[in-house]
Amino acid sequence: MKASKLDIVQRKIYSGPEEFRSTLNLWRFTDQKIVFTNGCFDLIHLGHIDYLSKAADLGNRLIIGLNSDLSTSAIKGPSRPINDEQSRSSILAAMFFVDAVILFNDATPYKLIESVMPDVLVKGADYSIDQIIGSDLVQARGGEVQTIGFLPGYSTTTIENRIKSS
């Protein structure tokens, strides 16, 4: 029986690194260049699409570490996330250039990065490389750490403020 498009999307979502291990091992075995980024991705907007597509261009497989609802709330405050983790992970996984979305509960993705050990670690250009969580792990094994500039005028906070003021 042919899998539905929604089944394909849902198969790209993992509740943690252990659930993802066999897929990661297959990608490593076939010499796929693995790119990792992370974030809350609460209200997906054009800036996210631009950033994530550029991150995907840096390798063969793009993995997104997605802050869980608990983690997002701890970082962004009690009114966040606006969209729950099921919605956020499904929207991200529906993007054709996203290969896996892995939820994490920790305040930082350090343990997840340690488990995945990507070839390329990516964050926004609002970070310097020495500020990027996990850069030490990736660089220690010969991987790259990259930053990507943001598309001006697009941010979740801006959207949230526009909604509140209208």
C-alpha positions as a printed Julia matrix, in Angstrom:
166×3 Matrix{Float64}:
  0.0    0.0    0.0
  1.33   3.42  -0.95
  2.09   5.75   1.95
  0.09   8.96   2.09
  1.89  12.28   1.91
  1.01  12.88   5.57
  2.57   9.52   6.51
  5.77  10.58   4.75
  5.79  13.86   6.7
  5.17  12.11  10.02
  7.98   9.6    9.38
 10.44  12.5    9.35
  9.59  13.43  12.98
 11.47  11.79  15.86
 10.79  12.07  19.59
 14.49  11.91  20.39
 17.92  10.83  19.2
 17.51   7.14  20.04
 14.46   6.84  17.8
 16.51   8.49  15.04
 19.67   6.35  15.47
 19.02   3.79  12.68
 18.22   6.49  10.11
 21.35   8.4   11.1
 23.45   5.24  10.82
 22.11   4.6    7.3
 22.93   8.15   6.22
 26.43   7.86   7.66
 26.94   4.48   5.94
 26.01   6.05   2.59
 28.36   9.03   3.15
 25.64  11.65   3.39
 26.85  15.09   4.54
 24.66  15.85   7.55
 23.66  19.41   8.4
 22.09  20.28  11.76
 20.33  23.38  12.99
 17.93  23.99  15.83
 15.32  26.37  17.12
 11.74  26.86  18.27
 10.31  27.71  14.81
  7.08  28.88  16.41
  5.43  30.84  13.59
  6.95  29.73  10.3
  7.61  32.68   8.0
  9.63  33.53   4.9
 12.74  34.17   7.0
 12.61  30.58   8.25
 12.19  29.2    4.73
 15.14  31.25   3.51
 17.35  30.2    6.44
 16.45  26.51   6.35
 16.77  26.18   2.57
 20.24  27.77   2.73
 21.17  25.4    5.56
 19.98  22.43   3.48
 22.22  23.59   0.61
 25.28  22.98   2.84
 24.95  19.19   2.74
 22.87  16.18   1.72
 20.61  15.85   4.76
 19.1   18.57   6.93
 18.22  17.7   10.51
 16.33  20.19  12.66
 16.54  19.96  16.43
 13.17  21.37  17.53
 12.66  22.74  21.02
  9.73  20.94  22.63
  6.83  22.96  24.04
  8.4   22.73  27.5
 11.79  23.9   26.23
 10.28  26.7   24.12
  8.27  28.01  27.04
 11.36  28.0   29.27
 13.28  30.03  26.67
 10.6   32.35  25.28
  8.27  32.75  28.27
  4.9   31.38  29.4
  2.96  32.73  26.39
  5.05  30.65  23.98
  4.98  28.55  21.98
  2.03  29.84  20.03
  1.91  26.6   18.0
  2.39  23.29  19.79
  5.28  20.93  19.04
  3.11  18.62  16.95
  2.12  21.5   14.65
  5.64  22.97  14.5
  7.29  19.62  13.8
  4.75  18.69  11.11
  5.13  22.03   9.32
  8.93  21.7    9.32
  8.83  18.05   8.22
  6.51  18.97   5.33
  9.31  21.01   3.75
 10.89  18.96   0.98
 14.43  20.01   1.96
 14.03  18.92   5.61
 15.0   15.3    6.19
 14.39  14.92   9.93
 12.95  16.85  12.86
 14.06  15.71  16.31
 12.32  17.08  19.39
 14.36  17.89  22.48
 13.37  19.03  25.98
 16.66  20.46  27.2
 17.37  24.18  27.43
 20.08  23.73  24.77
 20.6   21.2   21.97
 24.07  20.22  23.25
 23.2   16.57  24.05
 21.34  16.23  20.74
 24.28  17.63  18.79
 26.57  15.26  20.69
 24.34  12.36  19.65
 23.94  13.4   15.99
 27.51  14.73  15.47
 26.67  16.6   12.27
 29.19  17.39   9.58
 27.89  20.96   9.49
 26.34  22.88  12.39
 24.35  25.97  11.38
 22.88  28.92  13.28
 21.79  32.41  12.39
 24.34  35.15  11.86
 23.19  36.8   15.09
 25.56  34.28  16.74
 29.32  34.24  16.5
 30.81  30.77  15.99
 32.19  30.66  19.55
 28.64  31.35  20.88
 27.04  28.46  19.01
 26.13  25.61  21.31
 27.87  22.43  20.18
 30.44  24.17  17.98
 33.19  22.7   20.16
 31.9   19.16  19.52
 31.55  19.58  15.76
 34.9   21.31  15.27
 36.7   18.76  17.47
 35.78  16.02  15.0
 36.65  18.08  11.92
 33.16  19.38  11.12
 32.17  22.86  10.01
 30.23  25.54  11.89
 28.44  28.05   9.66
 26.24  31.08  10.19
 23.51  32.24   7.83
 22.26  35.81   7.65
 18.6   36.48   8.28
 16.19  37.82   5.7
 15.57  41.4    6.86
 12.11  42.22   8.2
 11.04  38.69   9.13
 10.88  37.4   12.68
  8.39  35.57  14.88
  8.54  38.41  17.42
  7.63  40.95  14.74
  4.67  38.85  13.63
  3.57  38.31  17.23
  3.72  42.06  17.93
  1.71  42.86  14.77
 -0.98  40.4   15.87
 -1.12  41.86  19.38
 -1.39  45.43  18.09
 -4.23  44.73  15.65
